[in-house]
Amino acid sequence: SNDLALTYHKLQNDKRCLELLQPYAEDAGKNEAEIRDSYLPSEADSWLPVLKATRTNLRLCKGGK
């Protein structure tokens, strides 16, 4: 989803970018400790890099840099 969302951003379709990222926005708004409290350790280790990319892409699609 992050790769596709970034593609939409590059195509100047930030609305679609944000729509794709919406299901992940809640977790992306959490800090690392909150994620680690919500998931098993191995899941958190896998999920944190995805959320980092999601945070970046959300910022980009909202017009941030």
PDB file of N, H, CA, C and O in Angstrom:
ATOM      1  N   SER A   1       0.815  -1.201   0.000  1.00  0.00           N
ATOM      2  CA  SER A   1       0.000   0.000   0.000  1.00  0.00           C
ATOM      3  C   SER A   1       0.853   1.257   0.000  1.00  0.00           C
ATOM      4  O   SER A   1       0.505   2.242  -0.651  1.00  0.00           O
ATOM      5  N   ASN A   2       1.969   1.233   0.725  1.00  0.00           N
ATOM      6  H   ASN A   2       2.252   0.433   1.253  1.00  0.00           H
ATOM      7  CA  ASN A   2       2.829   2.411   0.761  1.00  0.00           C
ATOM      8  C   ASN A   2       3.411   2.738  -0.604  1.00  0.00           C
ATOM      9  O   ASN A   2       3.467   3.905  -0.990  1.00  0.00           O
ATOM     10  N   ASP A   3       3.841   1.725  -1.335  1.00  0.00           N
ATOM     11  H   ASP A   3       3.795   0.776  -1.022  1.00  0.00           H
ATOM     12  CA  ASP A   3       4.415   1.973  -2.656  1.00  0.00           C
ATOM     13  C   ASP A   3       3.371   2.536  -3.610  1.00  0.00           C
ATOM     14  O   ASP A   3       3.652   3.467  -4.365  1.00  0.00           O
ATOM     15  N   LEU A   4       2.178   1.976  -3.577  1.00  0.00           N
ATOM     16  H   LEU A   4       1.950   1.220  -2.964  1.00  0.00           H
ATOM     17  CA  LEU A   4       1.117   2.463  -4.450  1.00  0.00           C
ATOM     18  C   LEU A   4       0.692   3.873  -4.053  1.00  0.00           C
ATOM     19  O   LEU A   4       0.448   4.717  -4.916  1.00  0.00           O
ATOM     20  N   ALA A   5       0.604   4.126  -2.762  1.00  0.00           N
ATOM     21  H   ALA A   5       0.802   3.441  -2.061  1.00  0.00           H
ATOM     22  CA  ALA A   5       0.249   5.465  -2.292  1.00  0.00           C
ATOM     23  C   ALA A   5       1.286   6.484  -2.748  1.00  0.00           C
ATOM     24  O   ALA A   5       0.926   7.580  -3.178  1.00  0.00           O
ATOM     25  N   LEU A   6       2.552   6.142  -2.662  1.00  0.00           N
ATOM     26  H   LEU A   6       2.844   5.252  -2.314  1.00  0.00           H
ATOM     27  CA  LEU A   6       3.607   7.046  -3.101  1.00  0.00           C
ATOM     28  C   LEU A   6       3.520   7.297  -4.605  1.00  0.00           C
ATOM     29  O   LEU A   6       3.772   8.409  -5.070  1.00  0.00           O
ATOM     30  N   THR A   7       3.165   6.273  -5.350  1.00  0.00           N
ATOM     31  H   THR A   7       2.960   5.371  -4.972  1.00  0.00           H
ATOM     32  CA  THR A   7       2.976   6.435  -6.799  1.00  0.00           C
ATOM     33  C   THR A   7       1.860   7.438  -7.066  1.00  0.00           C
ATOM     34  O   THR A   7       2.008   8.321  -7.911  1.00  0.00           O
ATOM     35  N   TYR A   8       0.745   7.307  -6.352  1.00  0.00           N
ATOM     36  H   TYR A   8       0.625   6.590  -5.665  1.00  0.00           H
ATOM     37  CA  TYR A   8      -0.342   8.280  -6.527  1.00  0.00           C
ATOM     38  C   TYR A   8       0.116   9.691  -6.164  1.00  0.00           C
ATOM     39  O   TYR A   8      -0.264  10.657  -6.826  1.00  0.00           O
ATOM     40  N   HIS A   9       0.918   9.808  -5.129  1.00  0.00           N
ATOM     41  H   HIS A   9       1.226   9.023  -4.592  1.00  0.00           H
ATOM     42  CA  HIS A   9       1.439  11.129  -4.757  1.00  0.00           C
ATOM     43  C   HIS A   9       2.275  11.710  -5.907  1.00  0.00           C
ATOM     44  O   HIS A   9       2.132  12.880  -6.260  1.00  0.00           O
ATOM     45  N   LYS A  10       3.133  10.890  -6.474  1.00  0.00           N
ATOM     46  H   LYS A  10       3.249   9.939  -6.188  1.00  0.00           H
ATOM     47  CA  LYS A  10       3.978  11.366  -7.578  1.00  0.00           C
ATOM     48  C   LYS A  10       3.154  11.719  -8.809  1.00  0.00           C
ATOM     49  O   LYS A  10       3.571  12.538  -9.628  1.00  0.00           O
ATOM     50  N   LEU A  11       1.975  11.096  -8.937  1.00  0.00           N
ATOM     51  H   LEU A  11       1.636  10.431  -8.272  1.00  0.00           H
ATOM     52  CA  LEU A  11       1.065  11.416 -10.038  1.00  0.00           C
ATOM     53  C   LEU A  11       0.141  12.583  -9.682  1.00  0.00           C
ATOM     54  O   LEU A  11      -0.792  12.897 -10.421  1.00  0.00           O
ATOM     55  N   GLN A  12       0.413  13.213  -8.550  1.00  0.00           N
ATOM     56  H   GLN A  12       1.171  12.958  -7.949  1.00  0.00           H
ATOM     57  CA  GLN A  12      -0.336  14.365  -8.051  1.00  0.00           C
ATOM     58  C   GLN A  12      -1.787  14.023  -7.732  1.00  0.00           C
ATOM     59  O   GLN A  12      -2.685  14.844  -7.918  1.00  0.00           O
ATOM     60  N   ASN A  13      -2.003  12.813  -7.254  1.00  0.00           N
ATOM     61  H   ASN A  13      -1.274  12.146  -7.103  1.00  0.00           H
ATOM     62  CA  ASN A  13      -3.333  12.382  -6.826  1.00  0.00           C
ATOM     63  C   ASN A  13      -3.261  12.074  -5.322  1.00  0.00           C
ATOM     64  O   ASN A  13      -3.353  10.923  -4.895  1.00  0.00           O
ATOM     65  N   ASP A  14      -3.093  13.138  -4.544  1.00  0.00           N
ATOM     66  H   ASP A  14      -3.018  14.073  -4.891  1.00  0.00           H
ATOM     67  CA  ASP A  14      -2.930  12.967  -3.104  1.00  0.00           C
ATOM     68  C   ASP A  14      -4.205  12.465  -2.430  1.00  0.00           C
ATOM     69  O   ASP A  14      -4.135  11.824  -1.381  1.00  0.00           O
ATOM     70  N   LYS A  15      -5.350  12.744  -3.010  1.00  0.00           N
ATOM     71  H   LYS A  15      -5.406  13.265  -3.862  1.00  0.00           H
ATOM     72  CA  LYS A  15      -6.602  12.233  -2.447  1.00  0.00           C
ATOM     73  C   LYS A  15      -6.580  10.703  -2.429  1.00  0.00           C
ATOM     74  O   LYS A  15      -6.909  10.087  -1.415  1.00  0.00           O
ATOM     75  N   ARG A  16      -6.198  10.102  -3.534  1.00  0.00           N
ATOM     76  H   ARG A  16      -5.930  10.602  -4.358  1.00  0.00           H
ATOM     77  CA  ARG A  16      -6.140   8.635  -3.605  1.00  0.00           C
ATOM     78  C   ARG A  16      -5.023   8.103  -2.700  1.00  0.00           C
ATOM     79  O   ARG A  16      -5.175   7.048  -2.084  1.00  0.00           O
ATOM     80  N   CYS A  17      -3.925   8.818  -2.620  1.00  0.00           N
ATOM     81  H   CYS A  17      -3.802   9.675  -3.121  1.00  0.00           H
ATOM     82  CA  CYS A  17      -2.826   8.441  -1.735  1.00  0.00           C
ATOM     83  C   CYS A  17      -3.334   8.333  -0.296  1.00  0.00           C
ATOM     84  O   CYS A  17      -3.087   7.335   0.381  1.00  0.00           O
ATOM     85  N   LEU A  18      -4.034   9.352   0.161  1.00  0.00           N
ATOM     86  H   LEU A  18      -4.234  10.163  -0.389  1.00  0.00           H
ATOM     87  CA  LEU A  18      -4.546   9.360   1.525  1.00  0.00           C
ATOM     88  C   LEU A  18      -5.590   8.269   1.746  1.00  0.00           C
ATOM     89  O   LEU A  18      -5.648   7.668   2.819  1.00  0.00           O
ATOM     90  N   GLU A  19      -6.411   8.015   0.731  1.00  0.00           N
ATOM     91  H   GLU A  19      -6.364   8.503  -0.140  1.00  0.00           H
ATOM     92  CA  GLU A  19      -7.409   6.945   0.843  1.00  0.00           C
ATOM     93  C   GLU A  19      -6.733   5.597   1.065  1.00  0.00           C
ATOM     94  O   GLU A  19      -7.191   4.801   1.885  1.00  0.00           O
ATOM     95  N   LEU A  20      -5.662   5.342   0.351  1.00  0.00           N
ATOM     96  H   LEU A  20      -5.290   5.989  -0.314  1.00  0.00           H
ATOM     97  CA  LEU A  20      -4.942   4.075   0.495  1.00  0.00           C
ATOM     98  C   LEU A  20      -4.294   3.929   1.870  1.00  0.00           C
ATOM     99  O   LEU A  20      -4.220   2.827   2.414  1.00  0.00           O
ATOM    100  N   LEU A  21      -3.836   5.025   2.416  1.00  0.00           N
ATOM    101  H   LEU A  21      -3.896   5.920   1.974  1.00  0.00           H
ATOM    102  CA  LEU A  21      -3.129   4.980   3.697  1.00  0.00           C
ATOM    103  C   LEU A  21      -4.060   5.059   4.909  1.00  0.00           C
ATOM    104  O   LEU A  21      -3.642   4.784   6.034  1.00  0.00           O
ATOM    105  N   GLN A  22      -5.309   5.430   4.683  1.00  0.00           N
ATOM    106  H   GLN A  22      -5.649   5.653   3.769  1.00  0.00           H
ATOM    107  CA  GLN A  22      -6.253   5.620   5.784  1.00  0.00           C
ATOM    108  C   GLN A  22      -6.352   4.415   6.728  1.00  0.00           C
ATOM    109  O   GLN A  22      -6.395   4.615   7.942  1.00  0.00           O
ATOM    110  N   PRO A  23      -6.390   3.183   6.229  1.00  0.00           N
ATOM    111  CA  PRO A  23      -6.487   2.044   7.153  1.00  0.00           C
ATOM    112  C   PRO A  23      -5.294   1.914   8.111  1.00  0.00           C
ATOM    113  O   PRO A  23      -5.395   1.233   9.131  1.00  0.00           O
ATOM    114  N   TYR A  24      -4.192   2.549   7.796  1.00  0.00           N
ATOM    115  H   TYR A  24      -4.110   3.102   6.967  1.00  0.00           H
ATOM    116  CA  TYR A  24      -2.978   2.448   8.602  1.00  0.00           C
ATOM    117  C   TYR A  24      -2.712   3.704   9.423  1.00  0.00           C
ATOM    118  O   TYR A  24      -1.775   3.740  10.221  1.00  0.00           O
ATOM    119  N   ALA A  25      -3.531   4.727   9.230  1.00  0.00           N
ATOM    120  H   ALA A  25      -4.292   4.697   8.582  1.00  0.00           H
ATOM    121  CA  ALA A  25      -3.278   6.026   9.853  1.00  0.00           C
ATOM    122  C   ALA A  25      -3.317   5.966  11.375  1.00  0.00           C
ATOM    123  O   ALA A  25      -2.523   6.629  12.043  1.00  0.00           O
ATOM    124  N   GLU A  26      -4.226   5.184  11.920  1.00  0.00           N
ATOM    125  H   GLU A  26      -4.871   4.646  11.377  1.00  0.00           H
ATOM    126  CA  GLU A  26      -4.319   5.116  13.384  1.00  0.00           C
ATOM    127  C   GLU A  26      -3.031   4.558  13.983  1.00  0.00           C
ATOM    128  O   GLU A  26      -2.476   5.145  14.912  1.00  0.00           O
ATOM    129  N   ASP A  27      -2.554   3.435  13.462  1.00  0.00           N
ATOM    130  H   ASP A  27      -3.004   2.959  12.707  1.00  0.00           H
ATOM    131  CA  ASP A  27      -1.292   2.877  13.969  1.00  0.00           C
ATOM    132  C   ASP A  27      -0.122   3.799  13.680  1.00  0.00           C
ATOM    133  O   ASP A  27       0.800   3.896  14.490  1.00  0.00           O
ATOM    134  N   ALA A  28      -0.140   4.473  12.550  1.00  0.00           N
ATOM    135  H   ALA A  28      -0.888   4.395  11.892  1.00  0.00           H
ATOM    136  CA  ALA A  28       0.952   5.386  12.207  1.00  0.00           C
ATOM    137  C   ALA A  28       1.029   6.554  13.185  1.00  0.00           C
ATOM    138  O   ALA A  28       2.088   7.156  13.362  1.00  0.00           O
ATOM    139  N   GLY A  29      -0.094   6.869  13.815  1.00  0.00           N
ATOM    140  H   GLY A  29      -0.954   6.380  13.671  1.00  0.00           H
ATOM    141  CA  GLY A  29      -0.124   7.948  14.793  1.00  0.00           C
ATOM    142  C   GLY A  29       0.384   7.540  16.168  1.00  0.00           C
ATOM    143  O   GLY A  29       0.531   8.382  17.054  1.00  0.00           O
ATOM    144  N   LYS A  30       0.649   6.259  16.346  1.00  0.00           N
ATOM    145  H   LYS A  30       0.529   5.575  15.626  1.00  0.00           H
ATOM    146  CA  LYS A  30       1.144   5.773  17.631  1.00  0.00           C
ATOM    147  C   LYS A  30       2.668   5.821  17.667  1.00  0.00           C
ATOM    148  O   LYS A  30       3.325   5.751  16.629  1.00  0.00           O
ATOM    149  N   ASN A  31       3.217   5.938  18.861  1.00  0.00           N
ATOM    150  H   ASN A  31       2.683   5.995  19.704  1.00  0.00           H
ATOM    151  CA  ASN A  31       4.669   5.896  18.986  1.00  0.00           C
ATOM    152  C   ASN A  31       5.123   4.439  19.096  1.00  0.00           C
ATOM    153  O   ASN A  31       4.300   3.527  19.175  1.00  0.00           O
ATOM    154  N   GLU A  32       6.427   4.234  19.099  1.00  0.00           N
ATOM    155  H   GLU A  32       7.096   4.975  19.035  1.00  0.00           H
ATOM    156  CA  GLU A  32       6.976   2.877  19.095  1.00  0.00           C
ATOM    157  C   GLU A  32       6.526   2.072  20.314  1.00  0.00           C
ATOM    158  O   GLU A  32       6.202   0.891  20.188  1.00  0.00           O
ATOM    159  N   ALA A  33       6.504   2.687  21.470  1.00  0.00           N
ATOM    160  H   ALA A  33       6.767   3.647  21.573  1.00  0.00           H
ATOM    161  CA  ALA A  33       6.099   1.971  22.683  1.00  0.00           C
ATOM    162  C   ALA A  33       4.642   1.511  22.582  1.00  0.00           C
ATOM    163  O   ALA A  33       4.308   0.401  22.994  1.00  0.00           O
ATOM    164  N   GLU A  34       3.791   2.359  22.041  1.00  0.00           N
ATOM    165  H   GLU A  34       4.063   3.261  21.706  1.00  0.00           H
ATOM    166  CA  GLU A  34       2.383   1.984  21.889  1.00  0.00           C
ATOM    167  C   GLU A  34       2.216   0.818  20.917  1.00  0.00           C
ATOM    168  O   GLU A  34       1.386  -0.065  21.129  1.00  0.00           O
ATOM    169  N   ILE A  35       3.008   0.826  19.857  1.00  0.00           N
ATOM    170  H   ILE A  35       3.683   1.544  19.684  1.00  0.00           H
ATOM    171  CA  ILE A  35       2.961  -0.283  18.901  1.00  0.00           C
ATOM    172  C   ILE A  35       3.448  -1.556  19.566  1.00  0.00           C
ATOM    173  O   ILE A  35       2.841  -2.614  19.405  1.00  0.00           O
ATOM    174  N   ARG A  36       4.523  -1.463  20.299  1.00  0.00           N
ATOM    175  H   ARG A  36       5.017  -0.603  20.430  1.00  0.00           H
ATOM    176  CA  ARG A  36       5.070  -2.646  20.971  1.00  0.00           C
ATOM    177  C   ARG A  36       4.099  -3.196  22.021  1.00  0.00           C
ATOM    178  O   ARG A  36       4.067  -4.402  22.268  1.00  0.00           O
ATOM    179  N   ASP A  37       3.319  -2.323  22.628  1.00  0.00           N
ATOM    180  H   ASP A  37       3.345  -1.344  22.427  1.00  0.00           H
ATOM    181  CA  ASP A  37       2.313  -2.769  23.594  1.00  0.00           C
ATOM    182  C   ASP A  37       1.109  -3.421  22.918  1.00  0.00           C
ATOM    183  O   ASP A  37       0.391  -4.199  23.545  1.00  0.00           O
ATOM    184  N   SER A  38       0.887  -3.106  21.639  1.00  0.00           N
ATOM    185  H   SER A  38       1.471  -2.473  21.130  1.00  0.00           H
ATOM    186  CA  SER A  38      -0.300  -3.573  20.929  1.00  0.00           C
ATOM    187  C   SER A  38      -0.084  -4.858  20.141  1.00  0.00           C
ATOM    188  O   SER A  38      -1.049  -5.514  19.751  1.00  0.00           O
ATOM    189  N   TYR A  39       1.157  -5.218  19.907  1.00  0.00           N
ATOM    190  H   TYR A  39       1.942  -4.685  20.225  1.00  0.00           H
ATOM    191  CA  TYR A  39       1.462  -6.360  19.050  1.00  0.00           C
ATOM    192  C   TYR A  39       2.465  -7.287  19.725  1.00  0.00           C
ATOM    193  O   TYR A  39       3.184  -6.894  20.644  1.00  0.00           O
ATOM    194  N   LEU A  40       2.493  -8.511  19.252  1.00  0.00           N
ATOM    195  H   LEU A  40       1.909  -8.830  18.506  1.00  0.00           H
ATOM    196  CA  LEU A  40       3.541  -9.441  19.678  1.00  0.00           C
ATOM    197  C   LEU A  40       4.889  -8.887  19.235  1.00  0.00           C
ATOM    198  O   LEU A  40       4.946  -8.159  18.244  1.00  0.00           O
ATOM    199  N   PRO A  41       5.973  -9.207  19.932  1.00  0.00           N
ATOM    200  CA  PRO A  41       7.284  -8.640  19.574  1.00  0.00           C
ATOM    201  C   PRO A  41       7.669  -8.824  18.105  1.00  0.00           C
ATOM    202  O   PRO A  41       8.140  -7.879  17.472  1.00  0.00           O
ATOM    203  N   SER A  42       7.478 -10.007  17.563  1.00  0.00           N
ATOM    204  H   SER A  42       7.095 -10.774  18.077  1.00  0.00           H
ATOM    205  CA  SER A  42       7.861 -10.228  16.160  1.00  0.00           C
ATOM    206  C   SER A  42       6.979  -9.430  15.211  1.00  0.00           C
ATOM    207  O   SER A  42       7.450  -8.948  14.181  1.00  0.00           O
ATOM    208  N   GLU A  43       5.696  -9.287  15.556  1.00  0.00           N
ATOM    209  H   GLU A  43       5.314  -9.678  16.393  1.00  0.00           H
ATOM    210  CA  GLU A  43       4.801  -8.472  14.719  1.00  0.00           C
ATOM    211  C   GLU A  43       5.197  -7.003  14.777  1.00  0.00           C
ATOM    212  O   GLU A  43       5.218  -6.318  13.755  1.00  0.00           O
ATOM    213  N   ALA A  44       5.507  -6.530  15.965  1.00  0.00           N
ATOM    214  H   ALA A  44       5.490  -7.087  16.795  1.00  0.00           H
ATOM    215  CA  ALA A  44       5.915  -5.133  16.118  1.00  0.00           C
ATOM    216  C   ALA A  44       7.194  -4.855  15.333  1.00  0.00           C
ATOM    217  O   ALA A  44       7.314  -3.819  14.680  1.00  0.00           O
ATOM    218  N   ASP A  45       8.143  -5.776  15.399  1.00  0.00           N
ATOM    219  H   ASP A  45       8.046  -6.618  15.930  1.00  0.00           H
ATOM    220  CA  ASP A  45       9.397  -5.597  14.658  1.00  0.00           C
ATOM    221  C   ASP A  45       9.142  -5.496  13.156  1.00  0.00           C
ATOM    222  O   ASP A  45       9.821  -4.740  12.461  1.00  0.00           O
ATOM    223  N   SER A  46       8.186  -6.238  12.661  1.00  0.00           N
ATOM    224  H   SER A  46       7.635  -6.853  13.225  1.00  0.00           H
ATOM    225  CA  SER A  46       7.854  -6.195  11.231  1.00  0.00           C
ATOM    226  C   SER A  46       7.024  -4.968  10.881  1.00  0.00           C
ATOM    227  O   SER A  46       7.184  -4.395   9.804  1.00  0.00           O
ATOM    228  N   TRP A  47       6.152  -4.570  11.774  1.00  0.00           N
ATOM    229  H   TRP A  47       6.022  -5.036  12.650  1.00  0.00           H
ATOM    230  CA  TRP A  47       5.190  -3.507  11.514  1.00  0.00           C
ATOM    231  C   TRP A  47       5.799  -2.114  11.631  1.00  0.00           C
ATOM    232  O   TRP A  47       5.378  -1.205  10.915  1.00  0.00           O
ATOM    233  N   LEU A  48       6.769  -1.923  12.505  1.00  0.00           N
ATOM    234  H   LEU A  48       7.111  -2.661  13.087  1.00  0.00           H
ATOM    235  CA  LEU A  48       7.349  -0.588  12.715  1.00  0.00           C
ATOM    236  C   LEU A  48       7.952   0.034  11.452  1.00  0.00           C
ATOM    237  O   LEU A  48       7.710   1.216  11.205  1.00  0.00           O
ATOM    238  N   PRO A  49       8.723  -0.698  10.638  1.00  0.00           N
ATOM    239  CA  PRO A  49       9.238  -0.074   9.409  1.00  0.00           C
ATOM    240  C   PRO A  49       8.123   0.316   8.430  1.00  0.00           C
ATOM    241  O   PRO A  49       8.235   1.315   7.720  1.00  0.00           O
ATOM    242  N   VAL A  50       7.065  -0.471   8.399  1.00  0.00           N
ATOM    243  H   VAL A  50       6.974  -1.283   8.976  1.00  0.00           H
ATOM    244  CA  VAL A  50       5.923  -0.149   7.540  1.00  0.00           C
ATOM    245  C   VAL A  50       5.272   1.148   8.017  1.00  0.00           C
ATOM    246  O   VAL A  50       4.924   2.015   7.215  1.00  0.00           O
ATOM    247  N   LEU A  51       5.118   1.266   9.321  1.00  0.00           N
ATOM    248  H   LEU A  51       5.401   0.562   9.973  1.00  0.00           H
ATOM    249  CA  LEU A  51       4.502   2.476   9.868  1.00  0.00           C
ATOM    250  C   LEU A  51       5.375   3.703   9.667  1.00  0.00           C
ATOM    251  O   LEU A  51       4.860   4.803   9.463  1.00  0.00           O
ATOM    252  N   LYS A  52       6.672   3.531   9.720  1.00  0.00           N
ATOM    253  H   LYS A  52       7.090   2.638   9.885  1.00  0.00           H
ATOM    254  CA  LYS A  52       7.575   4.663   9.453  1.00  0.00           C
ATOM    255  C   LYS A  52       7.355   5.164   8.028  1.00  0.00           C
ATOM    256  O   LYS A  52       7.256   6.371   7.803  1.00  0.00           O
ATOM    257  N   ALA A  53       7.280   4.255   7.076  1.00  0.00           N
ATOM    258  H   ALA A  53       7.360   3.275   7.259  1.00  0.00           H
ATOM    259  CA  ALA A  53       7.015   4.638   5.687  1.00  0.00           C
ATOM    260  C   ALA A  53       5.637   5.266   5.563  1.00  0.00           C
ATOM    261  O   ALA A  53       5.459   6.237   4.828  1.00  0.00           O
ATOM    262  N   THR A  54       4.664   4.720   6.275  1.00  0.00           N
ATOM    263  H   THR A  54       4.809   3.931   6.872  1.00  0.00           H
ATOM    264  CA  THR A  54       3.307   5.264   6.227  1.00  0.00           C
ATOM    265  C   THR A  54       3.278   6.688   6.753  1.00  0.00           C
ATOM    266  O   THR A  54       2.613   7.547   6.175  1.00  0.00           O
ATOM    267  N   ARG A  55       3.985   6.948   7.834  1.00  0.00           N
ATOM    268  H   ARG A  55       4.526   6.250   8.304  1.00  0.00           H
ATOM    269  CA  ARG A  55       4.042   8.319   8.380  1.00  0.00           C
ATOM    270  C   ARG A  55       4.616   9.290   7.353  1.00  0.00           C
ATOM    271  O   ARG A  55       4.087  10.383   7.150  1.00  0.00           O
ATOM    272  N   THR A  56       5.694   8.879   6.716  1.00  0.00           N
ATOM    273  H   THR A  56       6.123   7.991   6.881  1.00  0.00           H
ATOM    274  CA  THR A  56       6.315   9.723   5.696  1.00  0.00           C
ATOM    275  C   THR A  56       5.348   9.974   4.551  1.00  0.00           C
ATOM    276  O   THR A  56       5.195  11.112   4.107  1.00  0.00           O
ATOM    277  N   ASN A  57       4.697   8.926   4.071  1.00  0.00           N
ATOM    278  H   ASN A  57       4.822   8.002   4.432  1.00  0.00           H
ATOM    279  CA  ASN A  57       3.800   9.061   2.940  1.00  0.00           C
ATOM    280  C   ASN A  57       2.550   9.879   3.294  1.00  0.00           C
ATOM    281  O   ASN A  57       2.055  10.644   2.466  1.00  0.00           O
ATOM    282  N   LEU A  58       2.052   9.719   4.501  1.00  0.00           N
ATOM    283  H   LEU A  58       2.454   9.098   5.173  1.00  0.00           H
ATOM    284  CA  LEU A  58       0.926  10.546   4.926  1.00  0.00           C
ATOM    285  C   LEU A  58       1.321  12.016   4.911  1.00  0.00           C
ATOM    286  O   LEU A  58       0.561  12.863   4.442  1.00  0.00           O
ATOM    287  N   ARG A  59       2.498  12.314   5.420  1.00  0.00           N
ATOM    288  H   ARG A  59       3.115  11.625   5.801  1.00  0.00           H
ATOM    289  CA  ARG A  59       2.973  13.697   5.437  1.00  0.00           C
ATOM    290  C   ARG A  59       3.088  14.246   4.008  1.00  0.00           C
ATOM    291  O   ARG A  59       2.653  15.363   3.730  1.00  0.00           O
ATOM    292  N   LEU A  60       3.669  13.463   3.122  1.00  0.00           N
ATOM    293  H   LEU A  60       4.023  12.555   3.347  1.00  0.00           H
ATOM    294  CA  LEU A  60       3.821  13.881   1.729  1.00  0.00           C
ATOM    295  C   LEU A  60       2.478  14.129   1.069  1.00  0.00           C
ATOM    296  O   LEU A  60       2.292  15.135   0.384  1.00  0.00           O
ATOM    297  N   CYS A  61       1.539  13.210   1.274  1.00  0.00           N
ATOM    298  H   CYS A  61       1.690  12.392   1.830  1.00  0.00           H
ATOM    299  CA  CYS A  61       0.243  13.323   0.623  1.00  0.00           C
ATOM    300  C   CYS A  61      -0.625  14.414   1.207  1.00  0.00           C
ATOM    301  O   CYS A  61      -1.604  14.833   0.589  1.00  0.00           O
ATOM    302  N   LYS A  62      -0.270  14.881   2.401  1.00  0.00           N
ATOM    303  H   LYS A  62       0.526  14.540   2.903  1.00  0.00           H
ATOM    304  CA  LYS A  62      -0.979  16.006   2.995  1.00  0.00           C
ATOM    305  C   LYS A  62      -0.312  17.336   2.627  1.00  0.00           C
ATOM    306  O   LYS A  62      -0.727  18.400   3.088  1.00  0.00           O
ATOM    307  N   GLY A  63       0.714  17.258   1.800  1.00  0.00           N
ATOM    308  H   GLY A  63       1.051  16.394   1.426  1.00  0.00           H
ATOM    309  CA  GLY A  63       1.385  18.470   1.350  1.00  0.00           C
ATOM    310  C   GLY A  63       2.613  18.835   2.136  1.00  0.00           C
ATOM    311  O   GLY A  63       3.177  19.910   1.930  1.00  0.00           O
ATOM    312  N   GLY A  64       3.051  17.969   3.039  1.00  0.00           N
ATOM    313  H   GLY A  64       2.593  17.096   3.207  1.00  0.00           H
ATOM    314  CA  GLY A  64       4.260  18.234   3.814  1.00  0.00           C
ATOM    315  C   GLY A  64       5.482  17.766   3.054  1.00  0.00           C
ATOM    316  O   GLY A  64       5.377  17.127   2.007  1.00  0.00           O
ATOM    317  N   LYS A  65       6.645  18.094   3.596  1.00  0.00           N
ATOM    318  H   LYS A  65       6.731  18.613   4.447  1.00  0.00           H
ATOM    319  CA  LYS A  65       7.891  17.673   2.939  1.00  0.00           C
ATOM    320  C   LYS A  65       8.754  16.936   3.899  1.00  0.00           C
ATOM    321  O   LYS A  65       9.847  16.499   3.538  1.00  0.00           O
TER     322      LYS A  65
END
